[in-house]
Amino acid sequence: MKSTPIFLVSMKGDSARRERLEKSFPELYSSMTLVEAVDGRKLGAQDYFRYASSAMVNHRRILAPAEVGCSLSHIKALELFLQTEAERAVILEDDVIGDDGSLTESIEDLWAIPADGLIIFGGQEGLPSRKYIVGKGAGRDNVYALPPYSNAHVLRTCCYGITRSSAERILATQRESLKLADAWGMFFVTEADGVIHFSNRLAHPEDRNESYIESSRAGLSEKAEKGFANYLKKRRLRLKRKFGAARCKLAGYRRVVP
């Protein structure tokens, strides 16, 4: 297996999480490069609103401080990767669930995808959107190529594999205007941008309270706009998702997440 750096995104004060990871990955933990995560809650008001207003263009809502911090943290990780000579890298967050065996398999999955691709190693536990993640076999057991339809339904950034080409694409898109770190459908709009692959090797806690960003999103969801207009909007989106899923099924794609 070729040399593959592993970047671990973790806040400076989260030593307990890193200790847990060291126990889960006793062989590989020492080779991980720590990327000190940006705590969006500690950004100055001017910086926060500068980033948040930029993101409004893409998401039509204000991003929570934790979401801004997450995006900045992954930008930092990708920039560190591109400063190396490595062709591909793994990016993990400190709440990822797995072991040395599953991470080793994930690294091998990464080397099985094209040079302009990206691979998500799992982490969709508890998300309703996982039912819309469909794919086709991509030449290695348990590795699937996703259609563009599914890209927007893949969430989280707890475990993914990146190539130099796909890292450069994400950074270029983020520099245009800030986006959520897991806005995969905005980074890879068509297959010409690169194909997202999926292998369900690693996991994420289902309890949202264990994730800073999940807790923030849950709070925003509770405050979401209500009313008949919002109901119609959600209904249209639901029908659009179902129609897209039906088209993918006819094209030979199958659901890849339990």
Protein Blocks (a to p, Z undefined) as FASTA:
>chain_A
ZZddddddddfklmmlmmmmmmmmmmlmmmpccdddddfklpcfklmmmmmmmmmmmnop
acdfklmmmmmmmmmmmmmmmmpmbfbdcdddfkbgcdfklmmmmmmmmmmpcfkbccde
ejpghiaklmmpccddehiahiacddfklmmmpgcjkbccddfklmmmmmmmmmmpccdf
klmklmmmblmnopcddddfbccdfblklpmklmmmmmmmmmpcedjklmmmmmmmmmmm
mmmmmmmmmnopacfbZZ
